Amino acid sequence: MMQMLSLKKVSVSKRRSSRWRMTCGITKQHGNNNKPEYLCSGFFIPKLMVNVDYIVVGGGYAGLFFAHQLIKNKKTFVIFTGDRKSASRISAGIVNPVVLKKFTTFWLAKEQIEALHRTLNEISGYTRENYLIRENIQRIFHDENEKDLWLQKSESEELNPYLNPYFKQLDVILNPFGTGTVDQSARLDVNAFFKGLNEYLSAHDHVHEEAFDYTALQDHNYRKFTFKHIVFCEGMGVRKNPFFAEIPVIPNKGHHLKVSLSERLHHQFTLKKKHFLFPLDEKFHYYGGTYDPNERPDEVDAHATQQLRDGLSEFYPHAFEVEEVNFALRPTVKDRRPILGSHPRQPNYYVFNGLGARGILNGCYFSEILFEHIEHGKPLIPEVDLNRFTVKHL
């Protein structure tokens, strides 16, 4: 004989609580209705789960450009940006198709520049902001030999679109051999980019600013979320990730200065000799950044700061004040290629890392590559596939 279910009267306070819901089809909460309600004894409906297509972990270039792919393709998602300031947020934002030490270009430069312009136009479509500052890089020549090499390289099919053969002579700074213009170069307004995209994501309930808790992750569930795929875009934070801690990313420490110049520059160019100099606003300029592949303490390095002071003094012969010294750890890879792929035992867990010093270009271009791989099974480019490494402990 079936046992009868006992009934309990529920107090008004519990009826008003969002935790109490209809059980056994007997009754349900109706806002502020004060009539008695009943629950089946011993039964309680748990908190409802939220279904999303994706969870994205990380709020740097990799995370935000991948989030854009999800917006563009109308996928549901949440993004955990964490409380740690990423290297992306204090980056220079330089968009540069040329290696300015040797006057060469790099792998997929043309494709990446084109993808960036297309993607930023798409982002501007929903944030209603333009984030690209179309001011060229002016490379300050060290001597006549560099000018000759520039002219020689500018005649090649590969570099002709980028190395302008007509030189400039700029005032205020020391440039006795002139400067060369890098065509198709620009810079991203980094602060505006992160502010604008995060405001848009927050307004549409995508953003969770707390740190991601790996212990709460199980298969397709994370706390109140049920998801199809999770993409970890954590930079050097990946070393704390129990699923991808062993991927071979190397921290490259970079410093930059925020300076005020006593003698105003009469242009908005990005100047480059040893490092980059460009205006942040009417008062301050950015100067940096350094490259240090050695794992040094997580603090400002005096030698790097002095290196930057000396570098700026080489071509800016006027007084300047250092207002701030900032640094971050770039996630780099020995072969200078990003790392994309899925976990061998959790195929719906993905990593997107190793963007290096070209975080904007790599983040933009490979976010679409990764999305197409996840959604449509398009094979990853072998050069960026996680499987190119033998990672023993994944």
N, C-alpha and C positions, 0 to 999 in steps of 0.2 A: 504494500500500500504506500502511495506517495506521501511523503511527509509534508504537512501544511507549512507554508511560510508564515512566520510571525510578522506582524506589522508594528512599527514604532512611529509615534507622532514626532515630527521634526520641529524643533524650536524655530521661532521667527528669525533669530539671528543666523541659524544655519541655513534657513531657506534663502536668506539674502546673500549668503556666501557663494562666491563663484565656484567653490570647490564641490558643492553638492549639485547633483544632476539626477535626471530620471533613471531609475533602476527598475528592472523587471517589468517595465511598461506600466507602472502603477500611477505615477504622477511626475510632475516636473516643476521647476521653478518658473514663476511668471513675474519677473521684475519685482515690484514692491507689493504684489498681492499678498495679503496677510492671512488668507484662508489656510487651514491646516493641510500639511502635505505628509506623505508617508514614503518610507524607504523600506525595501526588503532588508530584514535584519541580517547584519554581517556583510552586506554588499556595499561597495563604494566604487564609483567610476574614477579612474585615475586621470591625471591631467592629460588633455588631448595633445597628440603629437602634431607637429607641423611638417608637412611634406614639402621638400624642395628638391630641385634637380641637382644643385651643387652647393657645397660649402667651400669657400675659399679662405685660406689661412694666410694672412700677410697683407700688409697695406702699402707696400712699395710699388715700384714700377711693374713688376711681374704680376702682383695681385690686382692692381687697378686696371692694367691693360687686359688682363684675362676677364675681369669683371665687365669691361666694355664689350667683349665678345659675347658674354651672356646677355647683356642688355640688348645688343644688336640682334641676337637670335632669339629673343623673347623667352629666355630660360629663367626659372625661379631660382633664387639663390640668397645666401647670406654670406657676409664677409667679416671675418674676425681680424681686426686691424691690430689688436694688442696695445699695450701701453709703452712699448719700446719704440723709440724713434729710429726708423730705418735709414740705411745709408742713402737711399734714394732721396729722402726729404732734404738732405743737406748737400746734394750733388750740384754740380755746376749747371747741368741741363744743356750741355753743349751738343749740338747736332753737327757732326763733322764727318764728311766722307773720306778724309785724307789722314794718313799717319804723318804728322807734321815734323817728325824728326828725320824721316828718310824720304819724304815726298812720295809715298806709295799709297795705294788704296787698300781695301781689305775685303775679306770674303763677304759677298752678298751686299756690298755697300749700296749699289744702285737700287736693288730690290728693297732694301731696308728704308732708304730715304723715301722712296715712292710710297711704301706702306705707311710710314709715319705721317706724311701729308694727308693721305686718304683717311687714316684713322683719326687724326686730330680734327679733320673736317666733320667726321661722323660724331665725335664727342661734342664739338661745338653745336651740333644740331640739337642736342637736348640740354646742354648746360647753358647755352646762349652766350658763351664766352670764347674768345680766341686766346690760345695759350702760346702760340708760336711768335717769337720776336725775330723778324726777318732782317737781322743785322749780320753781315758777313764777318768771318774771322779775317783779321789782318795779321799775317805771319811776319814778324820782325826778323829781318835777315841778320845773321851774324857777320857775314863777309861777302865779298864778290863771288866767291866760289858757290855759295848757296844760291845766289841769284842765277848763276849760270846753270846750276843743276835744275832749278825750278823751271827755267825756260826749256831746257832739254826735255824734262819730263812732261811739260805741258803739251808737247807735240805728239805724245803717244795717244793712241785711241782710248786707252783705259783712263788716263788722267786729264785728257783735254777738256772734259765737261766740268772739271773742278779747279784746275790751276789756271787762274787768269794771267795772261802774259803781260798785262799792263800794270806797272808798279805804281805805288803811291808814296808820297812823302808826307808824314803827319807832323803837326806841330805839337808843342808841349813835351812830347816824349823824345828820347834819344833813339833815332833810327837813321844813322848816316848812310846805310845801304838801302834804305827804303823798306817797303812792306809789300807782300804779295797777298792778293785777295783770293780766298777760297770760295769759289762759286758754289751755290746750293748749300752753303753752311748757314746755320741759324742757331738760336738757343731757345729752349723751353723756359717759360716763366714758371719755375718750379713751384714757388709758393702758391701762385694762382691756380696751377694745375691741381695740386693736392687739395687745396681749399675748395675749389669748384666741384671736383669730382666727389669728394667726401660729403659735401653739402647735398649734392644730388642723391647720392646713395643713402644718406641719412633720411632725407625727406621721403624716400620710397621704402623705408624700413629694411634696408639691406645690412646696415652697419651694426656690428657689435664690437665695442671698443675694448672689452676685457681680453685678457690673455687666454689663449686656447688651452684647455685642460685635456691632455692626451689620455689621462686615466678614465675620462668619461666617454671615450670613443670606443665603440664596439660595432664591428661590421658596418651596417648601414645606419647606425644610430649615434647621435651625439646629443646628450641631454634631451631637450624637447624636440629635436629635429630628426626626421628621417630623410635620408638623402640617397641619391643615385651615385654621385661621384664626389670625392673631396680632393681638392688641389692644394698642395702645400707650396706656398710662395714666400719662404721665410728668410731668404738670404742666409747670413751666418747664424741666424736663430735655428737653422735646421739641425745644428749640433745637439740641440735638446730634444729633437724629434725622435722617438724610439723606433719609428719606421724607416727613416731615411738618414739617421745620424752618420752613417758610414760613407755617404757619397763624398767623392774627393774634391770638396771645395776648400780653397785656401784663402784665408783672410788677407786682404791687401789694404793696409791702413793708409788712409788719405786725410791730409790736413788742408784746411783753407783758412784764409784771413778775411775778415770783414773790416775794410779800411775806409778812412776818410782822407781824401786827397786835398792838399792845400792849394794846388793849382788845378783848376777845373779843366777837364778834357772837353773838346768841342765836337764830340761825335758820340755815337752809341755803339761803335764797333766792339767786337770781342778781340782784344789784343793778345797775341801769343808770342812769347819768346821761350822761356823755360816753362812758364805756367800761363794760365789764362787770367786776363783782367777785363772786367766789364762792369757797367753800372747796375746796381740793384734798385736804386731809386735816385732822387735828386741829391741825396746826402752821402750815400755809401756805395762802395764798390766791392766786388768779390775778387779775391786773388788766390788762385790755387789750381789744382791741388797736387799734393805730393803722392808718391807711390812707394810703399814700403811693404814688401811681401813677408817680412819677418814678424813673427807673432810677439808683438810687444804688449806691455800692459795697457789696459783699457783706460787710458788717460792721455792728456795732451803731452806731446813730446817736445821738449825745449829745442832739440836739434832740428826738428822739422819746422818749427816756428821761425828759427833763425834762417834756415834755408829759404823760406818764403820771403822774409824781410830782405835778404841779400838779392834774391832774384828780382824783386820789384825795384830795388834801388838801381839795378843795372840799366834800366831803360826809363825809369821815372826819377829824374834828378831833383825832385822837390821833396819837401817835408810831407810825411803822412803819419797818421795815427792808426794803430791797430785797436779796433773796438772790440773784436771778438776773435777767438781762435776756436774753430770747430774741427771735429774729426769723425770719421766713421770707418767701418770695416766693409770693404767691398768683397762680395763672394766671387772669387775667380777660380779658374780651372787651368791646369797646365797646358792643355791644348787650345786654350782660348775659345772654347765653344761652350754654349750653355748646356745644361743637363735637363732633359725632359724624359718622362717615362712613368711607368706604373710599377707598383710593388709586386714582386714575383708571387707572393702568397695572398695579397689583397689587391686584386686587379682593378678595383674601383678607387684605389688610393694612388694619387699622382703627385709627382714632384716637378717643380718648375723653378730652376735655380741656376746659379753660376753665370749671371748676366755680366759680371765684371764691370769695367770702366765704361762700357757702352750700354748702360742699363736702359736708356730710353729706346735706342734702336733695337736692341735684342729683345727687350720686353714687349715692344709693340709688334715686331715681326713674328716672333715665335709664339706669342699668345694665340694667334690665329692658327698657326701650325698645330699647336697642342689641341685646340678646340676641334679642329677638323679630324684629328686623330681619335679623340674620345668619342665624338658624335657620329662620325662616318667611317671610322676604321681606316682612315688614310695613313699609310705607313709614315713613321717619323723619318726625317733625314738622318741617315746613319751617323753623320758627324755630331749630332746632338743627342742621339738616343742614349739613355741610361745604360743600355745593354752593351755599349762599347767598353764599359768597365767591368771588371770582375769584382763585384762588391760582395765579400764573403758573408757578411753578417746581416744582410737584408732578409 
